Amino acid sequence: MFARRTHHNESFSKHHNTSFDKHRAGKATSSKQKRSFRDHAVAVKRAEKPKKPDHSPPVGSTLTSPIVTICVGPEQRLFAAHEDVLSHSPFFAAICRGQYLESSTKRVNLPEELPEIFSSVLEYLYKGDYYPRLLHNKRRNIWELEDTENNNARGGSAESTVYHQNSGQVLLKDTMLYCTAEKYGIEELKRLALRKQGLQSGIQCSTILASARYAYANTPDCDSKLRAHYLALIIRSRQTFKRSGTMQMEMEQGGKLFFDLFVAICNHMDDMSTASRTPFTKSPRTPH
């Protein structure tokens, strides 16, 4: 039974055992010990198989495809991108073929998108990553967000949340990027956003729950990654969430999120019960 103590602005403890590790981001200051997620993947592929043509736009190259203007959000902030870069997304490939594009002006209107999120999508399409970049620390042999040490030293943090005007709530940026990538059909961006979200820490319970609801509202029922991430996170951090007044209010409102959470908790308890009943079996001795 959940305790009925109420704390409205709870955040994860520094030492709490969650997937939100204490990693932060800023601008990279050293490239000798760290390399990006994309650089590491390219190096592995080159070692394993013959070179294949790289379909992503090379850094410093001259892109000659037509420029498309994108109007984003209710304030119609303008972005410009090359048509062949946008076409890496099936969503925009269909637009560029003329299904929705205003042929005379090469203009696309996306009134429902947030400029902060769309900017990161464009950054990924051009560079293979978005701020803060995911880097491999060779010395520690771990993946982390760029400039982690400097941000931890000064108590700073990456811009991990975005204000969602339509809902009036603060949401996790990586969750919104995952859902946007789902809509645009960019599978690699989904994987990258999910991995980066696991490196965030100090996120309030209210933000996590609001982001979980957003994830459920903007992913298909067959999604097995982002939804499962939130269910596992809540179960692992149950000591924090059961004291949360926000959690209580969210559960009273209900929704598919909490039915799935109930099923996940039951499965977790069944697994623990099965493990406790299974006798310890010694390995057979090897004859001398």
QUILIN-V642995 format. One record per run of one state. SS is the DSSP state (H for helix, E for strand, C for the rest). FROM is the first residue (numbers start at 1). TO is the last residue. If there is no record, write none. Layout:
BEGIN
SS,FROM,TO / SS,FROM,TO
END
This chain:
BEGIN
C,1,6 / E,7,7 / C,8,10 / E,11,11 / C,12,33 / E,34,36 / H,37,48 / C,49,66 / E,67,72 / C,73,76 / E,77,82 / H,83,86 / C,87,89 / H,90,96 / C,97,101 / E,102,102 / C,103,106 / E,107,110 / C,111,114 / H,115,127 / C,128,133 / E,134,137 / C,138,141 / E,142,145 / C,146,147 / H,148,154 / C,155,160 / E,161,164 / C,165,168 / E,169,172 / H,173,184 / C,185,186 / H,187,197 / C,198,203 / E,204,204 / H,205,217 / C,218,225 / H,226,236 / C,237,237 / H,238,241 / C,242,243 / E,244,244 / H,245,253 / C,254,255 / H,256,277 / C,278,288
END
